[in-house]
Amino acid sequence: MKPEASVRTIRGLGPKAAEALAGRGIRTVGDLLEYYPSGYEYFAPEEEAGRVEPGSSCALRMTVLGNGSVIRRGARVLSHFEAGDRTARVRLTFYNMPYLRGVLQPGDVFVFRGILRQTKTGGLYMEQPRFIPAADYDALRGTLQPDYPLPKGISAGRMRAFLQAALEAVEAEPDSLPEAYRARYGLTDRASAIREIHFPSGRESLLQARKRLVFDEFFTFILGVRRQKEAEGIRANRRPMRREPAAGGGDWCARFLECLPFSLTGEQARAWEEIQADLAGPVLMNRLLQGDVGSGKTVLAFLALVLCAMNGRQGALMAPTEVLARQHMESFRQYMENSGLPVRAVLLTGSVKGKARREALQAIAENSASVVIGTHALFQEKVSFGDLGLVITDEQHRFGVRQRTGLLEKGEDVPVLVMSATPIPRTLAIILYGELQVSALRALPPGRKPVKSLAMQDTQRGRAYRFILSEIRKGRQCYVICPAVEEGALRELENVADYTEKLRSSLPGNLRIASLNGRMRPEEKNRIMEEFSAGGTDILVSTTVIEVGINVPNATLILIENAGRFGLSQLHQLRGRVGRGQEQSYCIFLYTGREKPERLEVLEKTSDGFSIAEQDLKARGPGDLFGTRQSGLPQFVLADLYEDAQILRDAAACADEILREHPDFRIRGGKSVDFSTI
């Protein structure tokens, strides 16, 4: 029997059972063998009641004494029995199981499993113990029996029987992982692992089986990521440069640093040293610079652009939105003016039209523009660089593979610096960006104040509105975030259009209130965001479209409606829209219901994005952490990114090693994974 054979070929598995299994996605023998247990029940050796420490979980072989009794208390039915061994007697209590008087007969011997407790007078008792006839227990003693999420109509016993039959009938296939690699990483063969995960012969063999199958989950996914990146033309991992590297340091960078109104933090200085070393070294730079909003990534990007220009080459900075690209452009030009550096920068976005676009394209092609800042317009076919020497992408995960690689194809041996304000746990970074070196900025620069956060029931919305007014009277601006766009999208959620009108009717009429959502035309979105950025709007009501791409230091308050509907990391990113200036900023999370969501308690206690990202990853898994753009990330069946971090590292190292030594290596079988969104 082949793994791809229908489950109907398994002995004793009929059409009704096949239909029930199909409801769980189990259609082939291979699917069934990869339907791993959710846990195990250990059948411990029996103990004597009088020798067990009260409060301990135990298995007691005892004889039933007497017929038992049934007591009704309202809707509840209590069944009491007495059983014992040579050392003690134990009172057994069962709830709503009156039929047990016909099961637990006087003189019958059972093994009762549960927690043995002691009354104040010294009597022993068990509540709702599990039990099994002593003769049946003899065959189970010392074993681990698998528990499965059971399809409707299939008992645990039948499920185990189907698996046993499948294991006996399936044909053994060669192991995809060569023996030399299995030995190197201490892995058992896959066939043994599959058998042991379902029917373990002991704890140690079960742990070894799980290790191999966890390794396979990580290995298969990482291998696929590497394959996808090769297919999309991404450069090889940390390969030698074939062109002259940039000269490090220099007067231009020193002049730039001198013009800054602040000094680099220790983390910024360390990251800048790493970036300089990469650009001046013999190996092609491929570095991820990650840190919370406001941690100072942009100034390091500007330094890298200046260093590139100093060496006579062009640097490109790609931002996810036009508004952010324009803000980067304005900031960079201001820095160049303050430092007196002769670095010409041009802006290229979708809204740059006509003569301005033709002039920008000519300057880029002739290398008279040393710095190019823009959006995805940078990688379009008509854009030709004279000598592209550096590519920086801001908010890396907001761009698809083709967008990221399209810009790299504009030059040869282009160093890459990617930036993300979504802190990524190192274990997840191995999967997403396995070929990148990582620099992290965890601390805020001096003068930046952490955002004060408060979670409130939506019944206190009036209190939140009063606080909005107090901030606006100080000359500040505010955001209000709603989950839905319009009536009908999600009726129970606040929607932007209705909410904006409700806000206008609840607040003084002289307030300037605008609304924004992702369904607007790009030109309209840019106009509204730029108007808010310029101080022309007091309150911006928006969906999560402002999660990235807008920097307004004067905005000091963000109110998030239905905050319980958002993920932890997304809430942290939204909170990052404020706290970008010198003034104290605030974030109010409104939630429905009496119970405060746990994620909001986390956000009230900490502003450390790395800690928040790790907690979010634990709670939701990698597939949800970045939303739909990262939907190719799997929800691993057995693997845990934290508990199995060392296995993850081993799997990544093994995948890279095998691809170097065997470029045509392929996995046999296994479940397919969609890598197209990575």
Rosetta blueprint (number, residue, H / E / L):
1 M L
2 K L
3 P L
4 E L
5 A L
6 S E
7 V H
8 R H
9 T H
10 I L
11 R L
12 G L
13 L L
14 G L
15 P H
16 K H
17 A H
18 A H
19 E H
20 A H
21 L H
22 A H
23 G L
24 R L
25 G L
26 I L
27 R L
28 T E
29 V H
30 G H
31 D H
32 L H
33 L H
34 E L
35 Y L
36 Y L
37 P L
38 S L
39 G E
40 Y E
41 E E
42 Y E
43 F L
44 A L
45 P L
46 E L
47 E E
48 E L
49 A H
50 G H
51 R H
52 V L
53 E L
54 P L
55 G L
56 S L
57 S E
58 C E
59 A E
60 L E
61 R E
62 M E
63 T E
64 V E
65 L E
66 G E
67 N E
68 G E
69 S E
70 V E
71 I E
72 R E
73 R E
74 G L
75 A L
76 R E
77 V E
78 L E
79 S E
80 H E
81 F E
82 E E
83 A E
84 G E
85 D L
86 R L
87 T L
88 A L
89 R E
90 V E
91 R E
92 L E
93 T E
94 F E
95 Y E
96 N L
97 M L
98 P H
99 Y H
100 L H
101 R H
102 G H
103 V L
104 L L
105 Q L
106 P L
107 G L
108 D L
109 V E
110 F E
111 V E
112 F E
113 R E
114 G E
115 I E
116 L L
117 R E
118 Q E
119 T L
120 K L
121 T L
122 G L
123 G L
124 L E
125 Y E
126 M E
127 E E
128 Q L
129 P L
130 R E
131 F E
132 I E
133 P E
134 A H
135 A H
136 D H
137 Y H
138 D H
139 A H
140 L H
141 R L
142 G L
143 T L
144 L E
145 Q E
146 P E
147 D E
148 Y L
149 P L
150 L L
151 P L
152 K L
153 G L
154 I L
155 S L
156 A H
157 G H
158 R H
159 M H
160 R H
161 A H
162 F H
163 L H
164 Q H
165 A H
166 A H
167 L H
168 E H
169 A H
170 V L
171 E L
172 A L
173 E L
174 P L
175 D L
176 S L
177 L L
178 P L
179 E H
180 A H
181 Y H
182 R H
183 A H
184 R H
185 Y L
186 G L
187 L L
188 T L
189 D L
190 R H
191 A H
192 S H
193 A H
194 I H
195 R H
196 E H
197 I H
198 H H
199 F L
200 P L
201 S L
202 G L
203 R H
204 E H
205 S H
206 L H
207 L H
208 Q H
209 A H
210 R H
211 K H
212 R H
213 L H
214 V H
215 F H
216 D H
217 E H
218 F H
219 F H
220 T H
221 F H
222 I H
223 L H
224 G H
225 V H
226 R H
227 R H
228 Q H
229 K H
230 E H
231 A H
232 E L
233 G L
234 I L
235 R L
236 A L
237 N L
238 R L
239 R L
240 P E
241 M L
242 R L
243 R L
244 E L
245 P L
246 A L
247 A L
248 G L
249 G L
250 G L
251 D H
252 W H
253 C H
254 A H
255 R H
256 F H
257 L H
258 E H
259 C H
260 L L
261 P L
262 F L
263 S L
264 L L
265 T L
266 G H
267 E H
268 Q H
269 A H
270 R H
271 A H
272 W H
273 E H
274 E H
275 I H
276 Q H
277 A H
278 D H
279 L H
280 A H
281 G L
282 P L
283 V E
284 L L
285 M L
286 N E
287 R E
288 L E
289 L E
290 Q E
291 G E
292 D L
293 V L
294 G L
295 S L
296 G L
297 K H
298 T H
299 V H
300 L H
301 A H
302 F H
303 L H
304 A H
305 L H
306 V H
307 L H
308 C H
309 A H
310 M H
311 N L
312 G L
313 R L
314 Q E
315 G E
316 A E
317 L E
318 M E
319 A L
320 P L
321 T L
322 E H
323 V H
324 L H
325 A H
326 R H
327 Q H
328 H H
329 M H
330 E H
331 S H
332 F H
333 R H
334 Q H
335 Y H
336 M H
337 E H
338 N H
339 S H
340 G L
341 L L
342 P L
343 V L
344 R L
345 A E
346 V E
347 L E
348 L E
349 T L
350 G L
351 S L
352 V L
353 K L
354 G H
355 K H
356 A H
357 R H
358 R H
359 E H
360 A H
361 L H
362 Q H
363 A H
364 I H
365 A H
366 E H
367 N L
368 S L
369 A L
370 S L
371 V E
372 V E
373 I E
374 G E
375 T L
376 H H
377 A H
378 L H
379 F H
380 Q L
381 E L
382 K L
383 V L
384 S L
385 F L
386 G L
387 D L
388 L E
389 G E
390 L E
391 V E
392 I E
393 T E
394 D E
395 E L
396 Q H
397 H H
398 R H
399 F L
400 G L
401 V H
402 R H
403 Q H
404 R H
405 T H
406 G H
407 L H
408 L H
409 E L
410 K L
411 G L
412 E L
413 D L
414 V L
415 P L
416 V E
417 L E
418 V E
419 M E
420 S E
421 A L
422 T L
423 P L
424 I L
425 P L
426 R H
427 T H
428 L H
429 A H
430 I H
431 I H
432 L H
433 Y L
434 G L
435 E L
436 L L
437 Q E
438 V E
439 S E
440 A E
441 L E
442 R L
443 A L
444 L L
445 P L
446 P L
447 G L
448 R L
449 K L
450 P L
451 V L
452 K E
453 S E
454 L E
455 A E
456 M E
457 Q E
458 D H
459 T H
460 Q H
461 R H
462 G H
463 R H
464 A H
465 Y H
466 R H
467 F H
468 I H
469 L H
470 S H
471 E H
472 I H
473 R H
474 K L
475 G L
476 R L
477 Q E
478 C E
479 Y E
480 V E
481 I E
482 C L
483 P L
484 A E
485 V L
486 E L
487 E L
488 G L
489 A L
490 L L
491 R L
492 E L
493 L L
494 E L
495 N E
496 V H
497 A H
498 D H
499 Y H
500 T H
501 E H
502 K H
503 L H
504 R H
505 S H
506 S H
507 L L
508 P L
509 G L
510 N L
511 L L
512 R L
513 I E
514 A E
515 S E
516 L E
517 N L
518 G L
519 R L
520 M L
521 R L
522 P H
523 E H
524 E H
525 K H
526 N H
527 R H
528 I H
529 M H
530 E H
531 E H
532 F H
533 S H
534 A L
535 G L
536 G L
537 T L
538 D L
539 I E
540 L E
541 V E
542 S E
543 T L
544 T H
545 V H
546 I H
547 E L
548 V L
549 G L
550 I L
551 N L
552 V L
553 P L
554 N L
555 A E
556 T E
557 L E
558 I E
559 L E
560 I E
561 E L
562 N L
563 A H
564 G H
565 R H
566 F L
567 G L
568 L H
569 S H
570 Q H
571 L H
572 H H
573 Q H
574 L H
575 R H
576 G L
577 R L
578 V L
579 G L
580 R L
581 G L
582 Q L
583 E L
584 Q L
585 S L
586 Y E
587 C E
588 I E
589 F E
590 L E
591 Y E
592 T L
593 G L
594 R L
595 E L
596 K L
597 P L
598 E H
599 R H
600 L H
601 E H
602 V H
603 L H
604 E H
605 K H
606 T L
607 S L
608 D L
609 G H
610 F H
611 S H
612 I H
613 A H
614 E H
615 Q H
616 D H
617 L H
618 K H
619 A H
620 R H
621 G L
622 P H
623 G H
624 D H
625 L H
626 F L
627 G H
628 T H
629 R H
630 Q H
631 S L
632 G L
633 L L
634 P L
635 Q L
636 F L
637 V L
638 L L
639 A L
640 D L
641 L L
642 Y L
643 E L
644 D L
645 A H
646 Q H
647 I H
648 L H
649 R H
650 D H
651 A H
652 A H
653 A H
654 C H
655 A H
656 D H
657 E H
658 I H
659 L H
660 R H
661 E H
662 H L
663 P L
664 D L
665 F L
666 R L
667 I L
668 R L
669 G L
670 G L
671 K L
672 S L
673 V L
674 D L
675 F L
676 S L
677 T L
678 I L
